[in-house]
C-alpha cells in the first residue's frame, strides 16, 4: 500500500509539472514574472560563496541570451525574476539557460552540490508595462517580507534595471 501511495504522490508531482506548462506561451518583448525553487526547497543560498557565485552568473548578460533580467532576487531557497523576452529565445529556453548557468557557477564553488533547481518553474505574463514597477517592488521586497532583513538595501542578493549603473553590481 505504501509503495502505491508513494507512486501516486510521484504521479501527482509530475501532473503538477505538466499543469505549469499547460497553456505556456512565449511572446517576443513580453515581460514575465518567473519563480523557480531550489531542489527540495533546500536553503542552498544561505551559503555566502554559493549565493555570490549564483548572483554573478545571474548578473552576467550572457546568461540571458537576447532576453533581459529587469529585476531579480535570490532567496535562500528560490529565485524570483522579472524577465523581458527578446526576439529569439522562448521563456523556457531562457529559464533553462539561467538554471544551467547558475548550476555550473554553483558547482564551481561547491562541487558536491547537484542538482540545484527543481525541474519546473512558475511564470506569469504581465498584462501591461504599468505593472512592471509593482512586480519589481514585490520581488525586491521578498527578503523583507520573509524577515531576513528590515530594509531592502540590507539584502545583497538582488538587482534591478532601474538602479544607477554604478550600483548595479553582483555582491562580493
N, C-alpha and C positions, 0 to 999 in steps of 0.2 A: 504494500500500500504506500509506504513512504517513497519508494522509487517512482511510482506512478504520480504521486503528488509533486515530487521534485521535477519530473518531466513536464507536468502541466504548468508549473511555475516557469520553467525554462521556455516553454512554448509561448506563454503569455508575454514574456520579456521580448521574444522575437516578434510577436504580433505588435507589441508596443513600438519596436523599431520601425516596423512596416507602416504603422499609423503615422509616425513622424514624417515619413517620406511621402505619404499619400497626398496628392494634390500639390506637391512642391514644384514650384516653377522658378526659373531664374530669368530675370528681366534685366537687360542692359541698363545701367545707370540707376537701378533700383537700390535703395538703402534697406538693409536687413538688420534687425536686432537678433544676434546669434548668441546662444549659450551652449557650451559644451562642458562636460564634467570629467573629472579625473576618475579613472577606473576605481570602482567600489567607493567613490567619494572619499578616497584617502587624502589626508591633508598634505599632499606632496609638496606644495609650495610654501609650507611653513619653513622649510629649509631655505635659508637666505641664498646660498650658492645656486641652488636649483631654480629658485624664483628669478634671480638675476639673469641666469643663462636663458631662461624662458623669455623674459622680458626683452632681452637684447634681440632675440630672434623675432619676437612679435613686432618689435620696433623696426626691424630691417625691411625696407621696401621690397626686397627680392622675395620675401615670404608671401607677398600679396599678389604677385603677377601683375595683371592690369586692374586689379581691384584696389580699394583704398580703405584702410582702417581709420575711420573717422574718430573713434573713441573706443577705449577698452579698459578693462580692469582684470587683473589676475588675482583671484581669491585663493585661499589655501587649497580648496578642492574643486574649483571650477573657474571658467573664464567667460566673461560677457564681452561682447563687442558690437559696435555699430559699424557695419561694413557696407560700402557702396561698390557694386559690381562695375567692372569696366565693360568693354565691348566683346571680349573674347571668352573669358572663363565663366563657368557656371558657379553657382553658390556652392554646390557640392565639391567641385574641383578646388575652389578657394579654401573651403574649410578643411578639406583633406590635406591640402598643401600646408596649411597652418599647423595642423596636428602633426604631420610628418616632420616639418622643420623644427618645431618645438621639441618633439620627441628626440630627434637627433642631437639638439643642443643640450637637453637634459641628460641624455645618456653619455655625452662627452664629459659631463661633470661627475655623474654617478652611474657608472656602467651597469650596476645591478638593477637599475630601475627600468622595468618593462612589464607590461605596456603602461603607457602614461594615460591615455584617454579612453573613455568609454566609446563604444562604436558609434552611437547615434549622437545627434545634436538637435537642438531646438532652434527654429528660426521663425521670425515674424516680419513680414514685409511692411514697412511703414507706408501709410496711405498718402502722406504728403510731406513736403520738406519742413513744414511748420512744426512737425512733431520731432524733428531731429534733436533740437536742443533739450526738449523734455526727456527724451530717451537717453541722451548723453548725460544729463543730470542724474537720472535714475542709475545709470551704470556707475558713474564715479562716486556716487553716494553709497554704493554697496558696502564698503568696509565700515562706514559709519553706522548704517542700519544693522550690520552684523555685530556691532560692539567692539570691533577690532581697534578702532581709533575714534577720537572725538571730532576731528576735523579732517576733511578730505586731504588737505595738504600734508597731513602727518602720515599718510599711507604712500609708500614709494612705488607700488606696482600698478600704475595706470598711466594713461596718456590720452590726449585729445587734440584733434587737429586745430582747435581754436586757441591753443596755448601759443604764446610767443615762441618762435623757433629756438631761442637760446635756452628755454626751459624744457623743451620737448625732447628729452633725452631719456634713455633707459637708466635705471639705477645702477650703482656700482661703478 
